[in-house]
């Protein structure tokens, strides 16, 4: 929605990794240097770690765009909690190999033959394994064993391991991973963006979709954005998506600090609501007659039933607003007597106080209604836009 309002050619802050939006922070530049050095060695393991949303997947997507596909065959694995036998089959599938049954020896044989064939054709092989913190220790050991494959003295497989900070700690301290540690030839931990980089990051991504200084940013807004997100790129994208959507809904040409505060408050409320919902699911007794959970909207944080509840709340506040208007009218009429004569000074003062109180109540209710309606509208738009199949709606 907001891309149409602001005249963008696309969505600059989408959450899925897109190498077209790659931003080279100081830490990302170092990571690319380590990757270049490691790939030049053609063997062993390269390890890149970082917080959730730090940009590891985008870094790899950028790397994949730069490699020569005629000289390097790459396969990528995004892991769940795999053990040693499972990782072997997953690696075989990643390289496009069909293995009958679940025979580990057969899968290893197919992988080795494939690697040898690629080497004879003059191509090196790279295995990218994401979310390595989920891997069982036996799976990590199998990855090390795969690095033993050689054709003569030529190593056949190099691996790039990506993981969250706990994976870095596991690699550094677990006694069972000493042999794998010895084969790590390059390692880097992706740091968050600093305050200046967050500003450059936002402008960089907006520039890729044709931003022409609409919307503008209030002074201090991007510094506040850094404070709220800690410089984690994915968090920046989440907040900027919400902020631009709010700007489009309210038809704003300038994004303000107050709007950012509203977005942060809404996102915090969504998270708290989601946490309460998960707690309720864990503690509620199971019942065969209970309906299936409602689908989640707005990045999995707001049940569809709650959208309906919020809309009902909006209608209730509309009724309160109508009542407040009646009070206001009554307060205004109360400045004259029943026969239309002017009231005494004391009576007029009391009537003015009643009028001021009624105005204050109506303004408060208007603000509550606006916040509620805006929140519902934001949730619905995000839910519609997160799945292309809902575009017709």
C-alpha positions in Angstrom: 0.0 0.0 0.0 2.5 2.6 1.1 4.7 2.1 -2.0 1.8 3.4 -4.2 1.2 6.4 -1.9 4.8 7.5 -1.9 5.5 6.5 -5.5 8.0 3.8 -4.8 8.9 1.2 -7.4 8.8 -1.6 -4.8 8.8 -2.3 -1.1 12.2 -1.1 0.3 12.0 -2.8 3.7 10.7 -6.3 2.9 11.8 -8.9 5.5 13.0 -11.6 3.0 16.7 -11.4 2.0 17.2 -9.6 -1.3 20.7 -9.0 -2.6 19.5 -6.0 -4.6 19.2 -4.1 -1.3 22.6 -5.3 0.1 24.1 -2.7 2.4 27.8 -2.9 3.2 28.3 -1.8 6.7 31.8 -1.9 8.3 31.0 -5.3 9.7 29.5 -6.6 6.4 32.6 -5.4 4.5 34.8 -7.3 6.9 32.6 -10.4 6.5 32.9 -10.2 2.7 36.7 -9.9 3.0 36.8 -13.0 5.2 34.6 -14.8 2.7 36.8 -13.9 -0.2 39.9 -15.1 1.6 38.2 -18.3 2.7 36.9 -19.1 -0.8 40.3 -18.5 -2.3 41.7 -21.3 0.0 39.2 -23.7 -1.5 38.9 -25.9 1.6 37.9 -26.2 5.2 35.2 -24.2 6.9 34.2 -20.5 6.9 32.0 -19.4 9.8 29.8 -16.3 9.9 27.7 -15.7 13.0 25.4 -12.9 14.1 22.2 -12.0 16.0 18.8 -12.9 14.5 18.2 -10.4 11.7 21.8 -9.2 11.5 21.9 -9.8 7.8 23.6 -13.2 7.4 21.2 -14.5 4.8 21.4 -11.3 2.8 25.2 -11.5 2.9 25.1 -15.0 1.5 22.5 -13.9 -1.2 24.9 -11.1 -2.2 27.8 -13.6 -2.3 25.8 -16.0 -4.5 25.3 -13.2 -7.0 29.0 -12.6 -7.3 30.3 -16.1 -7.7 31.1 -17.6 -11.1 28.6 -20.4 -11.5 30.8 -22.0 -14.2 33.6 -22.4 -11.7 31.7 -23.0 -8.4 28.7 -25.2 -7.7 26.9 -24.1 -4.5 24.2 -25.7 -2.5 22.3 -24.3 0.5 20.8 -26.0 3.5 18.6 -24.3 6.1 18.6 -26.6 9.0 16.2 -27.7 11.6 17.3 -30.0 14.5 19.1 -32.6 12.3 21.2 -35.4 13.5 24.2 -37.0 11.7 22.2 -39.4 9.5 19.7 -36.7 8.5 22.2 -34.1 7.5 23.8 -36.4 5.0 20.5 -36.9 3.2 19.7 -33.2 3.3 23.1 -32.3 1.8 22.6 -34.9 -1.0 19.2 -33.3 -1.7 20.7 -29.8 -1.7 23.1 -30.9 -4.5 20.1 -32.3 -6.4 21.1 -36.0 -5.8 18.4 -38.6 -5.6 19.1 -41.4 -3.0 16.9 -44.4 -2.7 15.6 -45.1 0.7 17.3 -43.7 3.8 20.7 -45.5 3.5 23.4 -43.2 4.9 26.2 -45.1 3.2 24.4 -44.8 -0.2 23.9 -41.0 0.4 27.6 -40.6 1.3 28.6 -42.5 -1.8 26.4 -40.4 -4.1 27.8 -37.2 -2.6 31.4 -38.3 -3.1 30.8 -39.3 -6.7 29.1 -36.0 -7.4 31.9 -34.0 -5.9 34.5 -36.0 -7.9 32.6 -35.4 -11.1 32.4 -31.7 -10.4 36.2 -31.6 -9.7 36.9 -33.4 -13.0 34.8 -30.8 -14.8 36.9 -28.0 -13.2 34.3 -26.9 -10.7 34.7 -26.5 -7.0 31.8 -27.2 -4.6 30.5 -25.0 -1.7 28.0 -26.1 0.9 26.2 -23.2 2.7 24.6 -24.4 6.0 22.3 -21.8 7.6 21.0 -21.9 11.2 23.8 -24.1 12.4 22.9 -23.5 16.0 20.1 -26.0 15.5 22.3 -28.9 14.4 23.0 -31.9 16.6 26.7 -32.4 17.4 26.6 -35.6 15.3 25.5 -33.5 12.3 28.4 -31.1 12.8 30.8 -34.1 12.9 29.3 -35.5 9.7 29.9 -32.1 8.0 33.5 -32.4 9.1 33.7 -35.9 7.7 32.4 -34.6 4.3 35.3 -32.2 4.2 37.6 -35.2 4.1 36.6 -36.1 0.5 39.5 -35.6 -1.8 40.4 -36.3 -5.4 44.1 -37.0 -5.1 45.4 -34.1 -2.9 42.6 -31.9 -4.0 39.8 -31.2 -1.4 36.3 -31.6 -2.9 34.1 -29.7 -0.6 34.2 -26.4 1.3 31.5 -25.4 3.7 30.2 -22.0 4.9 28.5 -22.3 8.3 26.0 -19.6 9.4 24.6 -19.4 12.9 23.5 -17.3 15.8 25.9 -16.3 18.7 25.3 -19.5 20.6 26.8 -21.5 17.6 29.9 -19.4 17.9 30.1 -20.3 21.6 29.5 -23.9 20.9 32.3 -24.0 18.3 34.7 -22.2 20.7 34.2 -24.3 23.8 32.7 -27.8 23.1 35.4 -30.5 23.6 33.9 -32.7 20.9 34.4 -30.1 18.1 38.2 -29.8 18.3 38.8 -31.4 14.9 36.2 -29.1 13.3 37.8 -26.0 15.0 41.1 -26.9 13.4 39.6 -26.8 10.0 38.1 -23.3 10.3 40.1 -21.1 8.0 38.1 -17.8 8.4 35.5 -16.6 10.9 33.6 -13.4 11.5 30.8 -12.2 13.8 28.4 -9.7 12.1 27.8 -6.7 14.4 24.7 -4.5 14.4 24.7 -1.2 12.5 25.7 1.9 14.4 23.6 5.0 14.5 25.2 6.5 11.4 24.9 3.3 9.5 21.2 3.0 10.3 20.6 6.3 8.7 22.6 5.4 5.6 20.9 2.0 5.5 17.4 3.5 5.5 18.4 6.0 2.8 20.2 3.3 0.8 17.1 1.1 0.7 14.8 3.9 -0.1 17.1 5.1 -2.9 16.7 1.7 -4.6 12.9 2.2 -5.0 13.0 5.7 -6.3 12.7 7.8 -3.1 12.7 11.5 -3.9 12.6 12.8 -0.3 8.9 12.0 0.1 8.4 11.2 2.9 10.8 13.4 4.8 12.0 12.5 8.3 11.7 14.6 11.4 15.0 15.7 12.9 16.1 12.9 15.3 13.8 10.3 13.9 16.5 8.1 12.5 18.5 8.3 15.7 15.4 7.2 17.6 15.0 4.4 15.1 18.5 3.2 15.9 17.7 3.4 19.7 14.5 1.3 19.3 16.0 -1.4 17.0 19.6 -1.7 18.3 20.8 -1.4 14.7 19.6 -4.9 13.8 18.7 -4.6 10.1 15.6 -6.9 10.2 14.2 -4.9 13.1 14.9 -1.7 11.2 12.9 -3.1 8.3 10.0 -4.2 10.6 9.7 -0.7 12.1 10.2 1.2 8.8 7.5 -1.0 7.2 5.0 -0.1 9.9 6.1 3.6 9.9 5.6 4.0 6.2 2.3 2.2 6.3 1.1 4.6 9.0 2.3 7.5 7.0 0.3 6.3 4.0 -2.8 5.7 6.1 -2.6 9.2 7.5 -1.4 10.7 4.2 1.7 12.2 5.8 4.5 13.7 3.7 6.7 13.8 6.8 7.3 11.0 9.3 7.4 12.3 12.8 8.9 11.1 16.1 5.3 10.9 17.5 4.4 8.5 14.7 7.5 6.4 15.4 6.5 6.2 19.1 3.0 5.1 18.1 4.5 2.3 15.9 6.8 1.1 18.6 3.9 1.1 21.1 1.7 -0.9 18.7 4.5 -3.5 18.0 5.2 -3.9 21.7 1.5 -4.4 22.3 1.4 -7.0 19.5 4.4 -8.9 21.1 2.9 -8.8 24.5 -0.5 -10.0 23.1 1.2 -12.8 21.3 3.2 -13.8 24.4 0.0 -14.0 26.4 -1.7 -16.0 23.7 1.2 -18.6 23.7 1.0 -18.8 27.5 -2.7 -19.4 27.3 -2.2 -22.1 24.7 0.4 -23.8 27.0 -1.8 -23.7 30.1 -5.3 -24.3 28.5 -6.6 -27.9 28.8 -7.0 -29.8 25.6 -10.5 -30.4 24.4 -11.6 -32.4 21.3 -14.4 -30.0 20.7 -12.3 -26.9 20.6 -12.0 -25.2 17.3 -8.7 -24.9 15.4 -6.6 -21.9 16.3 -7.4 -18.9 14.2 -4.9 -17.9 11.5 -2.4 -15.2 12.6 -2.0 -11.9 10.8 0.5 -9.1 11.1 3.6 -11.3 11.1 2.0 -13.9 13.3 1.1 -11.6 16.2 -2.6 -10.8 15.9 -5.3 -13.5 15.7 -8.1 -12.8 13.1 -10.6 -13.1 15.9 -8.9 -10.2 17.7 -9.3 -8.1 14.6 -13.1 -8.6 14.8 -12.9 -7.8 18.5 -11.1 -4.5 17.8 -13.6 -3.6 15.2 -16.4 -4.2 17.7 -14.5 -2.1 20.2 -14.4 0.7 17.5 -18.2 0.5 17.1 -18.6 0.7 20.8 -16.5 3.8 21.0 -18.5 5.3 18.2 -21.6 4.9 20.3 -19.7 6.6 23.2 -18.8 9.4 20.9 -22.4 10.0 19.9 -23.3 10.1 23.6 -20.5 12.6 24.3 -21.8 14.8 21.5 -25.2 14.8 23.1 -23.6 15.8 26.4 -21.8 18.6 24.6 -25.0 19.9 23.1 -26.7 19.7 26.5 -23.8 21.6 28.1 -24.1 24.3 25.4 -27.8 24.7 25.9 -27.3 24.9 29.6 -25.8 28.4 29.3 -29.4 29.8 29.0 -32.4 29.2 31.1 -35.4 27.3 30.0 -37.0 30.6 28.8 -33.8 31.6 26.9 -32.7 34.2 29.5 -29.0 34.7 30.3 -27.7 32.9 33.4 -26.1 34.6 36.3 -22.2 34.9 36.3 -21.9 32.0 38.7 -24.3 29.8 36.7 -22.5 30.8 33.5 -19.1 29.8 35.1 -20.6 26.4 36.0 -22.0 25.9 32.5 -18.6 26.8 31.0 -16.9 24.3 33.2 -19.3 21.6 32.1 -18.7 22.5 28.5 -14.9 22.3 28.9 -15.2 18.9 30.6 -17.4 17.6 27.8 -15.0 18.9 25.2 -12.1 17.1 27.0 -14.0 13.8 27.2 -14.9 14.0 23.5 -11.3 14.7 22.5 -10.1 11.8 24.5 -12.6 9.5 23.0 -11.8 10.7 19.5 -8.1 9.9 20.1 -8.9 6.4 21.5 -11.1 5.7 18.5 -8.5 6.9 16.0 -5.7 4.8 17.7 -8.0 1.7 17.7 -9.1 2.1 14.1 -5.5 2.8 12.8 -4.2 -0.3 14.6 -6.9 -2.5 13.1 -6.3 -1.1 9.6 -2.6 -1.6 9.9 -3.0 -5.2 10.9 -5.4 -6.0 8.1 -3.2 -4.4 5.4 -0.1 -6.3 6.6 -2.0 -9.5 6.6 -3.2 -8.9 3.1 0.2 -8.0 1.8 2.2 -10.8 3.4 0.7 -13.4 1.0 0.3 -12.7 -2.7 -2.7 -15.0 -2.8 -4.6 -12.4 -0.8 -4.0 -9.6 -3.3 -7.5 -9.9 -4.7 -8.9 -9.0 -1.4 
